[in-house]
Amino acid sequence: MGLAKTEIFNQQQNEIASLAKALGHPARIAILQHLFKINACVCGDLVEEIGLAQATISQHLKELKQIGLIKGNVEGTSVCYCIDKEKWSKMKGLLSEFLDQDLRNSTCC
């Protein structure tokens, strides 16, 4: 059996691609912006805030949680979500390093 596509790339390349994929949907961006705006955990008002069905919101939360940008805590019958600030900082550093490559290598035409 052949190599999985991700196996031919290094860890940093795979991580950046995973982050880009997670950020690649406007609903996920809206969820992250809302979590930053309220600066607290949210337990269920995302459906009203974002305007999508509960099942759709849940799927987007699952994607963000899998990549580690948010974390969820069970409180009663609800799961409350908030930004994982440590992972967010790591992502910012990783993306900044990637996006700043042009500043380090400006000898091209």
Phi and psi in radians as a Rosetta constraint file:
Dihedral C 1 N 2 CA 2 C 2 CIRCULARHARMONIC -1.339 0.35
Dihedral N 2 CA 2 C 2 N 3 CIRCULARHARMONIC 3.000 0.35
Dihedral C 2 N 3 CA 3 C 3 CIRCULARHARMONIC -1.243 0.35
Dihedral N 3 CA 3 C 3 N 4 CIRCULARHARMONIC 2.547 0.35
Dihedral C 3 N 4 CA 4 C 4 CIRCULARHARMONIC -1.209 0.35
Dihedral N 4 CA 4 C 4 N 5 CIRCULARHARMONIC 2.595 0.35
Dihedral C 4 N 5 CA 5 C 5 CIRCULARHARMONIC -0.956 0.35
Dihedral N 5 CA 5 C 5 N 6 CIRCULARHARMONIC -0.655 0.35
Dihedral C 5 N 6 CA 6 C 6 CIRCULARHARMONIC -1.211 0.35
Dihedral N 6 CA 6 C 6 N 7 CIRCULARHARMONIC -0.380 0.35
Dihedral C 6 N 7 CA 7 C 7 CIRCULARHARMONIC -1.251 0.35
Dihedral N 7 CA 7 C 7 N 8 CIRCULARHARMONIC -0.307 0.35
Dihedral C 7 N 8 CA 8 C 8 CIRCULARHARMONIC -1.538 0.35
Dihedral N 8 CA 8 C 8 N 9 CIRCULARHARMONIC -0.055 0.35
Dihedral C 8 N 9 CA 9 C 9 CIRCULARHARMONIC -1.961 0.35
Dihedral N 9 CA 9 C 9 N 10 CIRCULARHARMONIC 2.726 0.35
Dihedral C 9 N 10 CA 10 C 10 CIRCULARHARMONIC -1.370 0.35
Dihedral N 10 CA 10 C 10 N 11 CIRCULARHARMONIC 2.982 0.35
Dihedral C 10 N 11 CA 11 C 11 CIRCULARHARMONIC -1.044 0.35
Dihedral N 11 CA 11 C 11 N 12 CIRCULARHARMONIC -0.739 0.35
Dihedral C 11 N 12 CA 12 C 12 CIRCULARHARMONIC -1.112 0.35
Dihedral N 12 CA 12 C 12 N 13 CIRCULARHARMONIC -0.750 0.35
Dihedral C 12 N 13 CA 13 C 13 CIRCULARHARMONIC -1.088 0.35
Dihedral N 13 CA 13 C 13 N 14 CIRCULARHARMONIC -0.759 0.35
Dihedral C 13 N 14 CA 14 C 14 CIRCULARHARMONIC -1.139 0.35
Dihedral N 14 CA 14 C 14 N 15 CIRCULARHARMONIC -0.683 0.35
Dihedral C 14 N 15 CA 15 C 15 CIRCULARHARMONIC -1.179 0.35
Dihedral N 15 CA 15 C 15 N 16 CIRCULARHARMONIC -0.763 0.35
Dihedral C 15 N 16 CA 16 C 16 CIRCULARHARMONIC -1.083 0.35
Dihedral N 16 CA 16 C 16 N 17 CIRCULARHARMONIC -0.747 0.35
Dihedral C 16 N 17 CA 17 C 17 CIRCULARHARMONIC -1.098 0.35
Dihedral N 17 CA 17 C 17 N 18 CIRCULARHARMONIC -0.708 0.35
Dihedral C 17 N 18 CA 18 C 18 CIRCULARHARMONIC -1.132 0.35
Dihedral N 18 CA 18 C 18 N 19 CIRCULARHARMONIC -0.728 0.35
Dihedral C 18 N 19 CA 19 C 19 CIRCULARHARMONIC -1.132 0.35
Dihedral N 19 CA 19 C 19 N 20 CIRCULARHARMONIC -0.756 0.35
Dihedral C 19 N 20 CA 20 C 20 CIRCULARHARMONIC -1.086 0.35
Dihedral N 20 CA 20 C 20 N 21 CIRCULARHARMONIC -0.691 0.35
Dihedral C 20 N 21 CA 21 C 21 CIRCULARHARMONIC -1.119 0.35
Dihedral N 21 CA 21 C 21 N 22 CIRCULARHARMONIC -0.766 0.35
Dihedral C 21 N 22 CA 22 C 22 CIRCULARHARMONIC -1.113 0.35
Dihedral N 22 CA 22 C 22 N 23 CIRCULARHARMONIC -0.604 0.35
Dihedral C 22 N 23 CA 23 C 23 CIRCULARHARMONIC -1.518 0.35
Dihedral N 23 CA 23 C 23 N 24 CIRCULARHARMONIC -0.024 0.35
Dihedral C 23 N 24 CA 24 C 24 CIRCULARHARMONIC -1.457 0.35
Dihedral N 24 CA 24 C 24 N 25 CIRCULARHARMONIC 0.264 0.35
Dihedral C 24 N 25 CA 25 C 25 CIRCULARHARMONIC -2.279 0.35
Dihedral N 25 CA 25 C 25 N 26 CIRCULARHARMONIC 2.287 0.35
Dihedral C 25 N 26 CA 26 C 26 CIRCULARHARMONIC -1.063 0.35
Dihedral N 26 CA 26 C 26 N 27 CIRCULARHARMONIC -0.496 0.35
Dihedral C 26 N 27 CA 27 C 27 CIRCULARHARMONIC -1.147 0.35
Dihedral N 27 CA 27 C 27 N 28 CIRCULARHARMONIC -0.671 0.35
Dihedral C 27 N 28 CA 28 C 28 CIRCULARHARMONIC -1.195 0.35
Dihedral N 28 CA 28 C 28 N 29 CIRCULARHARMONIC -0.658 0.35
Dihedral C 28 N 29 CA 29 C 29 CIRCULARHARMONIC -1.095 0.35
Dihedral N 29 CA 29 C 29 N 30 CIRCULARHARMONIC -0.768 0.35
Dihedral C 29 N 30 CA 30 C 30 CIRCULARHARMONIC -1.088 0.35
Dihedral N 30 CA 30 C 30 N 31 CIRCULARHARMONIC -0.707 0.35
Dihedral C 30 N 31 CA 31 C 31 CIRCULARHARMONIC -1.093 0.35
Dihedral N 31 CA 31 C 31 N 32 CIRCULARHARMONIC -0.834 0.35
Dihedral C 31 N 32 CA 32 C 32 CIRCULARHARMONIC -1.089 0.35
Dihedral N 32 CA 32 C 32 N 33 CIRCULARHARMONIC -0.754 0.35
Dihedral C 32 N 33 CA 33 C 33 CIRCULARHARMONIC -1.070 0.35
Dihedral N 33 CA 33 C 33 N 34 CIRCULARHARMONIC -0.711 0.35
Dihedral C 33 N 34 CA 34 C 34 CIRCULARHARMONIC -1.129 0.35
Dihedral N 34 CA 34 C 34 N 35 CIRCULARHARMONIC -0.744 0.35
Dihedral C 34 N 35 CA 35 C 35 CIRCULARHARMONIC -1.100 0.35
Dihedral N 35 CA 35 C 35 N 36 CIRCULARHARMONIC -0.670 0.35
Dihedral C 35 N 36 CA 36 C 36 CIRCULARHARMONIC -1.206 0.35
Dihedral N 36 CA 36 C 36 N 37 CIRCULARHARMONIC -0.686 0.35
Dihedral C 36 N 37 CA 37 C 37 CIRCULARHARMONIC -1.097 0.35
Dihedral N 37 CA 37 C 37 N 38 CIRCULARHARMONIC -0.772 0.35
Dihedral C 37 N 38 CA 38 C 38 CIRCULARHARMONIC -1.424 0.35
Dihedral N 38 CA 38 C 38 N 39 CIRCULARHARMONIC -0.305 0.35
Dihedral C 38 N 39 CA 39 C 39 CIRCULARHARMONIC 0.889 0.35
Dihedral N 39 CA 39 C 39 N 40 CIRCULARHARMONIC 0.734 0.35
Dihedral C 39 N 40 CA 40 C 40 CIRCULARHARMONIC -2.782 0.35
Dihedral N 40 CA 40 C 40 N 41 CIRCULARHARMONIC 3.056 0.35
Dihedral C 40 N 41 CA 41 C 41 CIRCULARHARMONIC -1.371 0.35
Dihedral N 41 CA 41 C 41 N 42 CIRCULARHARMONIC 2.570 0.35
Dihedral C 41 N 42 CA 42 C 42 CIRCULARHARMONIC -2.020 0.35
Dihedral N 42 CA 42 C 42 N 43 CIRCULARHARMONIC 2.387 0.35
Dihedral C 42 N 43 CA 43 C 43 CIRCULARHARMONIC -1.999 0.35
Dihedral N 43 CA 43 C 43 N 44 CIRCULARHARMONIC -0.032 0.35
Dihedral C 43 N 44 CA 44 C 44 CIRCULARHARMONIC 2.968 0.35
Dihedral N 44 CA 44 C 44 N 45 CIRCULARHARMONIC -0.117 0.35
Dihedral C 44 N 45 CA 45 C 45 CIRCULARHARMONIC -1.507 0.35
Dihedral N 45 CA 45 C 45 N 46 CIRCULARHARMONIC 0.189 0.35
Dihedral C 45 N 46 CA 46 C 46 CIRCULARHARMONIC -1.190 0.35
Dihedral N 46 CA 46 C 46 N 47 CIRCULARHARMONIC -0.540 0.35
Dihedral C 46 N 47 CA 47 C 47 CIRCULARHARMONIC -1.063 0.35
Dihedral N 47 CA 47 C 47 N 48 CIRCULARHARMONIC -0.823 0.35
Dihedral C 47 N 48 CA 48 C 48 CIRCULARHARMONIC -1.168 0.35
Dihedral N 48 CA 48 C 48 N 49 CIRCULARHARMONIC -0.737 0.35
Dihedral C 48 N 49 CA 49 C 49 CIRCULARHARMONIC -1.166 0.35
Dihedral N 49 CA 49 C 49 N 50 CIRCULARHARMONIC -0.790 0.35
Dihedral C 49 N 50 CA 50 C 50 CIRCULARHARMONIC -1.549 0.35
Dihedral N 50 CA 50 C 50 N 51 CIRCULARHARMONIC -0.597 0.35
Dihedral C 50 N 51 CA 51 C 51 CIRCULARHARMONIC 1.540 0.35
Dihedral N 51 CA 51 C 51 N 52 CIRCULARHARMONIC 0.356 0.35
Dihedral C 51 N 52 CA 52 C 52 CIRCULARHARMONIC -1.969 0.35
Dihedral N 52 CA 52 C 52 N 53 CIRCULARHARMONIC 2.889 0.35
Dihedral C 52 N 53 CA 53 C 53 CIRCULARHARMONIC -1.138 0.35
Dihedral N 53 CA 53 C 53 N 54 CIRCULARHARMONIC 2.674 0.35
Dihedral C 53 N 54 CA 54 C 54 CIRCULARHARMONIC -0.983 0.35
Dihedral N 54 CA 54 C 54 N 55 CIRCULARHARMONIC -0.733 0.35
Dihedral C 54 N 55 CA 55 C 55 CIRCULARHARMONIC -1.110 0.35
Dihedral N 55 CA 55 C 55 N 56 CIRCULARHARMONIC -0.657 0.35
Dihedral C 55 N 56 CA 56 C 56 CIRCULARHARMONIC -1.190 0.35
Dihedral N 56 CA 56 C 56 N 57 CIRCULARHARMONIC -0.790 0.35
Dihedral C 56 N 57 CA 57 C 57 CIRCULARHARMONIC -1.034 0.35
Dihedral N 57 CA 57 C 57 N 58 CIRCULARHARMONIC -0.776 0.35
Dihedral C 57 N 58 CA 58 C 58 CIRCULARHARMONIC -1.037 0.35
Dihedral N 58 CA 58 C 58 N 59 CIRCULARHARMONIC -0.714 0.35
Dihedral C 58 N 59 CA 59 C 59 CIRCULARHARMONIC -1.134 0.35
Dihedral N 59 CA 59 C 59 N 60 CIRCULARHARMONIC -0.725 0.35
Dihedral C 59 N 60 CA 60 C 60 CIRCULARHARMONIC -1.171 0.35
Dihedral N 60 CA 60 C 60 N 61 CIRCULARHARMONIC -0.685 0.35
Dihedral C 60 N 61 CA 61 C 61 CIRCULARHARMONIC -1.087 0.35
Dihedral N 61 CA 61 C 61 N 62 CIRCULARHARMONIC -0.694 0.35
Dihedral C 61 N 62 CA 62 C 62 CIRCULARHARMONIC -1.064 0.35
Dihedral N 62 CA 62 C 62 N 63 CIRCULARHARMONIC -0.769 0.35
Dihedral C 62 N 63 CA 63 C 63 CIRCULARHARMONIC -1.084 0.35
Dihedral N 63 CA 63 C 63 N 64 CIRCULARHARMONIC -0.787 0.35
Dihedral C 63 N 64 CA 64 C 64 CIRCULARHARMONIC -1.165 0.35
Dihedral N 64 CA 64 C 64 N 65 CIRCULARHARMONIC -0.614 0.35
Dihedral C 64 N 65 CA 65 C 65 CIRCULARHARMONIC -1.252 0.35
Dihedral N 65 CA 65 C 65 N 66 CIRCULARHARMONIC -0.697 0.35
Dihedral C 65 N 66 CA 66 C 66 CIRCULARHARMONIC -1.036 0.35
Dihedral N 66 CA 66 C 66 N 67 CIRCULARHARMONIC -0.675 0.35
Dihedral C 66 N 67 CA 67 C 67 CIRCULARHARMONIC -1.406 0.35
Dihedral N 67 CA 67 C 67 N 68 CIRCULARHARMONIC -0.246 0.35
Dihedral C 67 N 68 CA 68 C 68 CIRCULARHARMONIC 1.639 0.35
Dihedral N 68 CA 68 C 68 N 69 CIRCULARHARMONIC 0.087 0.35
Dihedral C 68 N 69 CA 69 C 69 CIRCULARHARMONIC -1.281 0.35
Dihedral N 69 CA 69 C 69 N 70 CIRCULARHARMONIC -0.440 0.35
Dihedral C 69 N 70 CA 70 C 70 CIRCULARHARMONIC -2.220 0.35
Dihedral N 70 CA 70 C 70 N 71 CIRCULARHARMONIC 2.796 0.35
Dihedral C 70 N 71 CA 71 C 71 CIRCULARHARMONIC -2.263 0.35
Dihedral N 71 CA 71 C 71 N 72 CIRCULARHARMONIC 2.662 0.35
Dihedral C 71 N 72 CA 72 C 72 CIRCULARHARMONIC -2.148 0.35
Dihedral N 72 CA 72 C 72 N 73 CIRCULARHARMONIC 2.433 0.35
Dihedral C 72 N 73 CA 73 C 73 CIRCULARHARMONIC -2.118 0.35
Dihedral N 73 CA 73 C 73 N 74 CIRCULARHARMONIC 2.317 0.35
Dihedral C 73 N 74 CA 74 C 74 CIRCULARHARMONIC -1.362 0.35
Dihedral N 74 CA 74 C 74 N 75 CIRCULARHARMONIC 2.208 0.35
Dihedral C 74 N 75 CA 75 C 75 CIRCULARHARMONIC -2.294 0.35
Dihedral N 75 CA 75 C 75 N 76 CIRCULARHARMONIC 1.762 0.35
Dihedral C 75 N 76 CA 76 C 76 CIRCULARHARMONIC 1.193 0.35
Dihedral N 76 CA 76 C 76 N 77 CIRCULARHARMONIC -2.128 0.35
Dihedral C 76 N 77 CA 77 C 77 CIRCULARHARMONIC -1.690 0.35
Dihedral N 77 CA 77 C 77 N 78 CIRCULARHARMONIC 0.056 0.35
Dihedral C 77 N 78 CA 78 C 78 CIRCULARHARMONIC -1.948 0.35
Dihedral N 78 CA 78 C 78 N 79 CIRCULARHARMONIC 2.776 0.35
Dihedral C 78 N 79 CA 79 C 79 CIRCULARHARMONIC -1.947 0.35
Dihedral N 79 CA 79 C 79 N 80 CIRCULARHARMONIC 2.189 0.35
Dihedral C 79 N 80 CA 80 C 80 CIRCULARHARMONIC -1.778 0.35
Dihedral N 80 CA 80 C 80 N 81 CIRCULARHARMONIC 2.299 0.35
Dihedral C 80 N 81 CA 81 C 81 CIRCULARHARMONIC -1.957 0.35
Dihedral N 81 CA 81 C 81 N 82 CIRCULARHARMONIC 2.542 0.35
Dihedral C 81 N 82 CA 82 C 82 CIRCULARHARMONIC -2.604 0.35
Dihedral N 82 CA 82 C 82 N 83 CIRCULARHARMONIC 2.899 0.35
Dihedral C 82 N 83 CA 83 C 83 CIRCULARHARMONIC -1.185 0.35
Dihedral N 83 CA 83 C 83 N 84 CIRCULARHARMONIC 2.374 0.35
Dihedral C 83 N 84 CA 84 C 84 CIRCULARHARMONIC -1.541 0.35
Dihedral N 84 CA 84 C 84 N 85 CIRCULARHARMONIC 1.709 0.35
Dihedral C 84 N 85 CA 85 C 85 CIRCULARHARMONIC -1.111 0.35
Dihedral N 85 CA 85 C 85 N 86 CIRCULARHARMONIC -0.556 0.35
Dihedral C 85 N 86 CA 86 C 86 CIRCULARHARMONIC -1.154 0.35
Dihedral N 86 CA 86 C 86 N 87 CIRCULARHARMONIC -0.811 0.35
Dihedral C 86 N 87 CA 87 C 87 CIRCULARHARMONIC -1.173 0.35
Dihedral N 87 CA 87 C 87 N 88 CIRCULARHARMONIC -0.638 0.35
Dihedral C 87 N 88 CA 88 C 88 CIRCULARHARMONIC -1.075 0.35
Dihedral N 88 CA 88 C 88 N 89 CIRCULARHARMONIC -0.785 0.35
Dihedral C 88 N 89 CA 89 C 89 CIRCULARHARMONIC -1.101 0.35
Dihedral N 89 CA 89 C 89 N 90 CIRCULARHARMONIC -0.714 0.35
Dihedral C 89 N 90 CA 90 C 90 CIRCULARHARMONIC -1.095 0.35
Dihedral N 90 CA 90 C 90 N 91 CIRCULARHARMONIC -0.748 0.35
Dihedral C 90 N 91 CA 91 C 91 CIRCULARHARMONIC -1.095 0.35
Dihedral N 91 CA 91 C 91 N 92 CIRCULARHARMONIC -0.756 0.35
Dihedral C 91 N 92 CA 92 C 92 CIRCULARHARMONIC -1.038 0.35
Dihedral N 92 CA 92 C 92 N 93 CIRCULARHARMONIC -0.753 0.35
Dihedral C 92 N 93 CA 93 C 93 CIRCULARHARMONIC -1.130 0.35
Dihedral N 93 CA 93 C 93 N 94 CIRCULARHARMONIC -0.775 0.35
Dihedral C 93 N 94 CA 94 C 94 CIRCULARHARMONIC -1.102 0.35
Dihedral N 94 CA 94 C 94 N 95 CIRCULARHARMONIC -0.800 0.35
Dihedral C 94 N 95 CA 95 C 95 CIRCULARHARMONIC -1.226 0.35
Dihedral N 95 CA 95 C 95 N 96 CIRCULARHARMONIC -0.641 0.35
Dihedral C 95 N 96 CA 96 C 96 CIRCULARHARMONIC -1.100 0.35
Dihedral N 96 CA 96 C 96 N 97 CIRCULARHARMONIC -0.770 0.35
Dihedral C 96 N 97 CA 97 C 97 CIRCULARHARMONIC -1.050 0.35
Dihedral N 97 CA 97 C 97 N 98 CIRCULARHARMONIC -0.763 0.35
Dihedral C 97 N 98 CA 98 C 98 CIRCULARHARMONIC -1.147 0.35
Dihedral N 98 CA 98 C 98 N 99 CIRCULARHARMONIC -0.820 0.35
Dihedral C 98 N 99 CA 99 C 99 CIRCULARHARMONIC -1.275 0.35
Dihedral N 99 CA 99 C 99 N 100 CIRCULARHARMONIC -0.386 0.35
Dihedral C 99 N 100 CA 100 C 100 CIRCULARHARMONIC -1.546 0.35
Dihedral N 100 CA 100 C 100 N 101 CIRCULARHARMONIC 0.123 0.35
Dihedral C 100 N 101 CA 101 C 101 CIRCULARHARMONIC -1.012 0.35
Dihedral N 101 CA 101 C 101 N 102 CIRCULARHARMONIC -0.610 0.35
Dihedral C 101 N 102 CA 102 C 102 CIRCULARHARMONIC -1.156 0.35
Dihedral N 102 CA 102 C 102 N 103 CIRCULARHARMONIC -0.449 0.35
Dihedral C 102 N 103 CA 103 C 103 CIRCULARHARMONIC -1.315 0.35
Dihedral N 103 CA 103 C 103 N 104 CIRCULARHARMONIC -0.486 0.35
Dihedral C 103 N 104 CA 104 C 104 CIRCULARHARMONIC -1.512 0.35
Dihedral N 104 CA 104 C 104 N 105 CIRCULARHARMONIC -0.428 0.35
Dihedral C 104 N 105 CA 105 C 105 CIRCULARHARMONIC -2.230 0.35
Dihedral N 105 CA 105 C 105 N 106 CIRCULARHARMONIC 1.299 0.35
Dihedral C 105 N 106 CA 106 C 106 CIRCULARHARMONIC -1.818 0.35
Dihedral N 106 CA 106 C 106 N 107 CIRCULARHARMONIC 0.452 0.35
Dihedral C 106 N 107 CA 107 C 107 CIRCULARHARMONIC -1.562 0.35
Dihedral N 107 CA 107 C 107 N 108 CIRCULARHARMONIC -0.072 0.35
Dihedral C 107 N 108 CA 108 C 108 CIRCULARHARMONIC -1.317 0.35
Dihedral N 108 CA 108 C 108 N 109 CIRCULARHARMONIC 2.767 0.35
